[in-house]
Amino acid sequence: MYSEDYEGAGAQERQGEDIFSKPVRAGKRTYFFDVKATKGNDYYLTITESKRKVGNDGHFAYDKHKIFLYKEDFEKFTEGLEEVIGYIRKNCLKDAEHPENKEFSDVDFDQL
């Protein structure tokens, strides 16, 4: 559900439901950024990575991993994320001197 669905809604109507959701499709994975409300009507963020896999029976299944991020941690989380992304961009980009380095889109996370 999206934020515009909740305009004017009271805290009781929002508890336990998504306030806002943003899916991001990235190759074989989808990331979901979901804003949720606590019983005290504080917002927090869940980040879910979902990857579709074929099960042993041939049916599709989804592997999901979730992180909960609370507002008191937003600043430190953002600082850390920006720092490591900056490091990767500076040190791990594809160039002629280091052909083993790949563009970001060439990373196969299944091999990690």
Solvent accessible surface area in square Angstrom, and as a share of the most:
residue,aa,sasa,rsa
1,M,121,0.54
2,Y,101,0.38
3,S,47,0.30
4,E,110,0.49
5,D,93,0.48
6,Y,18,0.07
7,E,143,0.64
8,G,88,0.85
9,A,23,0.18
10,G,38,0.37
11,A,39,0.30
12,Q,148,0.66
13,E,106,0.48
14,R,34,0.13
15,Q,60,0.26
16,G,73,0.70
17,E,66,0.29
18,D,37,0.19
19,I,10,0.05
20,F,78,0.33
21,S,17,0.11
22,K,107,0.45
23,P,48,0.30
24,V,58,0.33
25,R,182,0.67
26,A,50,0.39
27,G,83,0.80
28,K,150,0.63
29,R,33,0.12
30,T,26,0.15
31,Y,62,0.24
32,F,66,0.27
33,F,73,0.30
34,D,16,0.08
35,V,38,0.22
36,K,46,0.19
37,A,6,0.04
38,T,45,0.26
39,K,175,0.74
40,G,67,0.64
41,N,54,0.28
42,D,67,0.35
43,Y,93,0.35
44,Y,32,0.12
45,L,35,0.17
46,T,0,0.00
47,I,25,0.13
48,T,9,0.05
49,E,44,0.20
50,S,9,0.06
51,K,20,0.08
52,R,129,0.47
53,K,92,0.39
54,V,98,0.57
55,G,28,0.27
56,N,174,0.89
57,D,105,0.55
58,G,50,0.49
59,H,129,0.58
60,F,117,0.49
61,A,53,0.41
62,Y,131,0.50
63,D,55,0.29
64,K,130,0.55
65,H,109,0.49
66,K,106,0.45
67,I,91,0.46
68,F,103,0.43
69,L,16,0.08
70,Y,91,0.35
71,K,107,0.45
72,E,133,0.60
73,D,65,0.33
74,F,82,0.34
75,E,125,0.56
76,K,161,0.68
77,F,73,0.30
78,T,63,0.36
79,E,95,0.43
80,G,34,0.33
81,L,85,0.42
82,E,113,0.50
83,E,128,0.57
84,V,82,0.47
85,I,64,0.33
86,G,37,0.35
87,Y,135,0.51
88,I,69,0.35
89,R,139,0.51
90,K,173,0.73
91,N,68,0.35
92,C,52,0.31
93,L,77,0.38
94,K,110,0.47
95,D,69,0.36
96,A,105,0.82
97,E,148,0.67
98,H,83,0.37
99,P,103,0.65
100,E,123,0.55
101,N,34,0.17
102,K,114,0.48
103,E,79,0.35
104,F,92,0.38
105,S,106,0.68
106,D,73,0.38
107,V,63,0.36
108,D,67,0.35
109,F,105,0.44
110,D,80,0.42
111,Q,149,0.66
112,L,166,0.83
